[in-house]
């Protein structure tokens, strides 16, 4: 099986794994510092200072970023890629990175909210270095105009079912039929073209439900749920349980489409339907945007 690997995820995970924050107390008179370690909270650090008789007027408690050498971050990326290849005894693979130039068409499609406009947190310190490492040492392909997600979807659909496997932790990829591998949880599963939906208990709390699925059913479910990670709006009052009840019994894409469109129409946001569809849709053929089924 040919692994089709989400390098964007690897960059972020490897980058954040190579850095952490910790609380540091500094004496204002001589600038002597005490580091409390990565697992100590601010409250715990303050308590330790009190126990040691360190007065807040003489000491200042600040959060600082501790960054490992760039070699550690790149080695983490290497280990992840190699683990995936070993998992499938792969002799070939595809590794995709999304370009940073914002050429992705979704930035122009988004009108209701800026696409990914809620991503204000800083990237990992070694973000650029890890990307360059994957490009130079692992022949990663830099994708422009679309996202790595689209490139993975297109590549998967070029192969017969069972010939390739999408390797990612991104639930959005479950729209694409075929084998999927979550390389963090080591779970291999398969999605059909039409797909399925499944309600499950959230965090062991039976009172709270979440929804997962694959294929077209998952795509249309996301049309109602939205995608907070990418700042894509859903429909108000459409939670996991309601969406499951609306879509789980649908037998065709036409039924899915008409059911979701009716919700948009009732909420008087039908003009937003096509925008959200094109934001959520992952391409399965080159330049193949979402299209109405009827």
C-alpha positions in Angstrom: 0.0 0.0 0.0 1.3 3.5 -0.9 1.1 5.9 2.1 -0.2 9.4 1.1 1.1 11.5 4.0 -0.1 14.7 5.5 3.1 16.6 6.0 1.3 19.7 7.4 0.3 17.7 10.5 3.9 16.3 10.9 5.4 19.9 10.8 3.1 21.1 13.5 3.4 18.1 15.8 7.2 17.9 15.4 7.6 21.6 16.0 5.5 21.8 19.1 7.1 18.6 20.5 10.4 20.4 20.3 9.3 23.3 22.5 7.4 23.9 25.8 6.6 26.7 28.2 7.6 26.8 31.8 7.4 29.3 34.7 10.6 31.1 35.8 11.1 33.2 38.9 13.7 35.9 38.6 15.2 38.0 41.5 14.9 41.6 40.6 18.1 42.6 42.4 20.6 40.2 40.9 18.5 38.6 38.1 19.1 35.1 39.5 16.5 32.8 38.0 14.7 29.6 39.2 13.1 27.3 36.6 10.1 25.3 37.7 10.0 22.8 34.8 7.5 22.2 32.0 4.7 20.5 34.1 4.5 23.1 36.8 1.5 25.4 36.6 1.6 29.1 37.6 -0.4 28.3 40.8 2.0 25.5 41.7 5.0 27.8 41.0 3.6 30.6 43.2 3.0 28.1 46.0 6.6 26.8 45.8 7.9 30.4 45.9 5.9 31.0 49.1 7.2 27.8 50.6 10.8 28.9 49.9 10.1 32.4 51.4 10.5 34.2 48.0 8.6 37.4 48.2 6.7 38.5 45.1 7.9 42.1 45.6 11.5 40.9 45.2 10.9 38.2 42.6 8.9 38.3 39.3 7.2 35.1 38.0 7.1 34.9 34.2 6.2 32.3 31.6 9.0 31.6 29.1 9.3 29.5 26.0 12.0 26.8 26.0 13.0 25.5 22.6 15.0 22.4 21.7 17.6 22.5 19.0 16.3 22.3 15.4 17.9 18.9 14.9 15.5 17.5 17.6 12.5 18.8 15.7 13.7 17.4 12.3 14.5 14.1 13.9 11.0 13.9 15.3 9.6 14.5 11.8 11.9 11.8 10.4 10.8 9.3 13.0 7.1 9.9 12.2 7.6 9.5 8.4 9.8 6.4 8.9 7.2 4.9 11.3 4.5 5.3 8.7 6.6 3.7 5.9 7.5 0.8 8.2 3.9 0.3 9.2 3.0 -0.4 5.5 6.3 -1.8 4.4 6.2 0.9 1.8 8.6 1.2 -1.1 7.1 4.4 -2.4 5.1 7.2 -0.8 3.6 10.7 -1.3 4.2 13.5 1.1 2.3 16.8 0.7 2.9 20.3 2.2 0.5 23.2 1.7 2.2 26.4 0.4 2.3 29.4 2.7 1.5 31.9 -0.1 -2.3 31.8 0.5 -2.9 30.8 -3.1 -5.4 28.2 -1.8 -8.7 29.1 -3.6 -10.6 28.8 -0.3 -9.3 32.2 0.9 -11.3 33.8 -2.0 -14.3 31.6 -1.7 -14.8 32.5 2.0 -17.2 35.5 2.4 -19.0 34.9 5.6 -15.9 34.5 7.7 -12.2 34.7 6.8 -10.9 31.3 6.0 -8.7 30.1 8.9 -9.1 33.6 10.3 -9.3 32.3 13.8 -5.7 30.9 13.7 -3.9 33.5 15.7 -1.6 31.3 17.8 2.1 31.4 16.8 3.5 28.6 14.6 6.2 26.4 16.2 9.6 28.1 16.3 11.1 25.5 14.0 8.2 25.5 11.5 10.1 26.7 8.5 13.1 24.5 9.2 11.0 21.4 9.4 9.2 22.2 6.2 12.5 22.7 4.4 13.9 19.4 5.9 10.9 17.5 4.5 11.2 19.2 1.1 14.9 18.5 0.8 15.3 15.2 2.6 12.0 13.4 2.0 10.9 14.8 -1.4 7.8 16.4 0.0 5.7 18.1 -2.7 4.8 21.7 -2.1 1.1 22.3 -3.1 -0.1 25.6 -4.5 -3.5 26.8 -5.5 -5.1 24.0 -3.4 -4.3 22.4 0.0 -2.3 19.3 0.8 -5.7 17.8 1.7 -6.9 18.2 -1.9 -3.6 16.8 -3.2 -4.0 13.8 -0.9 -7.7 13.3 -2.0 -6.8 13.5 -5.7 -3.9 11.1 -5.2 -6.0 8.6 -3.3 -8.7 8.6 -6.0 -6.1 7.9 -8.7 -5.6 4.5 -7.1 -7.9 1.5 -6.9 -9.4 0.9 -3.4 -6.8 -0.8 -1.3 -3.7 0.4 -3.2 -3.1 3.5 -1.1 -3.8 4.9 2.3 -4.2 8.5 3.5 -2.1 9.0 6.6 -3.4 11.9 8.6 -5.1 12.8 11.9 -7.4 15.4 10.1 -11.1 14.3 10.4 -11.8 16.3 7.2 -10.0 13.7 5.2 -12.6 11.1 6.0 -14.7 12.6 3.1 -12.3 10.6 0.8 -13.1 7.0 0.1 -10.5 4.3 0.8 -8.1 3.4 3.5 -7.1 5.9 6.2 -4.5 5.7 8.9 -4.3 7.8 12.0 -0.5 7.7 12.7 -1.0 9.1 16.3 -3.5 6.5 17.5 -2.2 3.8 15.1 -5.8 3.1 13.8 -6.3 1.9 10.3 -9.9 2.2 8.9 -11.8 2.3 5.6 -14.3 4.8 4.3 -16.8 4.2 1.5 -17.8 6.8 -1.1 -21.3 7.3 0.3 -20.0 6.8 3.9 -21.6 6.6 7.3 -22.3 8.6 10.5 -21.8 7.5 14.1 -22.8 9.1 17.4 -20.5 8.5 20.3 -20.1 9.5 23.9 -17.7 12.5 24.4 -15.0 11.8 26.9 -16.9 9.0 28.5 -19.7 11.3 29.4 -22.9 9.7 28.0 -24.8 12.9 28.4 -22.6 14.6 25.7 -22.4 13.3 22.2 -20.1 13.9 19.3 -20.4 12.8 15.7 -17.9 11.1 13.4 -18.2 9.5 10.0 -16.9 9.3 6.5 -17.8 9.8 2.8 -20.6 12.0 1.5 -22.5 11.6 4.7 -19.7 13.1 6.7 -19.3 16.0 4.1 -23.0 16.9 4.4 -22.9 16.6 8.2 -20.1 19.1 8.3 -22.2 21.4 6.2 -24.5 21.7 9.2 -21.8 21.4 12.0 -19.3 23.7 10.4 -15.6 23.4 11.1 -14.3 25.6 13.9 -10.6 24.6 13.1 -10.9 26.4 9.7 -13.3 29.1 10.8 -16.1 27.7 8.6 -19.6 28.4 9.8 -22.2 25.8 10.4 -25.9 26.2 11.0 -27.1 27.4 14.4 -28.9 24.8 16.6 -27.4 22.0 14.6 -25.5 19.9 17.1 -24.3 16.3 16.7 -27.5 14.6 17.8 -29.8 16.7 15.5 -27.5 16.2 12.5 -27.3 12.5 13.0 -31.1 12.3 13.2 -31.4 14.4 10.0 -28.9 12.5 7.9 -28.4 9.0 9.2 -31.3 7.5 7.3 -30.6 9.2 3.9 -29.9 6.6 1.2 -28.7 8.8 -1.7 -26.6 12.0 -2.1 -29.7 13.7 -3.5 -31.5 13.0 -0.2 -28.5 14.3 1.8 -28.3 17.5 -0.4 -32.1 18.2 -0.2 -32.2 17.6 3.6 -29.3 20.0 4.3 -30.5 22.6 1.8 -33.9 22.7 3.5 -32.2 23.4 6.8 -30.2 26.3 5.2 -33.4 27.6 3.6 -35.4 27.4 6.9 -32.6 29.4 8.6 -32.7 31.9 5.7 -29.0 31.4 4.9 -29.5 29.4 1.7 -27.1 31.9 0.0 -24.3 30.6 2.1 -24.8 26.9 1.1 -22.5 26.9 -1.9 -19.8 28.9 -0.2 -19.6 26.4 2.7 -19.8 23.5 0.4 -16.8 24.7 -1.6 -14.8 25.4 1.6 -15.4 21.9 3.0 -15.2 19.9 -0.1 -11.9 18.1 -0.6 -11.0 17.6 -4.3 -10.9 14.1 -5.7 -10.0 15.0 -9.2 -7.9 18.0 -10.3 -9.8 21.3 -10.3 -13.0 19.4 -9.4 -14.9 21.7 -7.1 -18.1 20.6 -5.3 -21.1 20.2 -7.6 -24.8 19.9 -7.0 -26.0 16.3 -7.2 -29.3 17.2 -8.8 
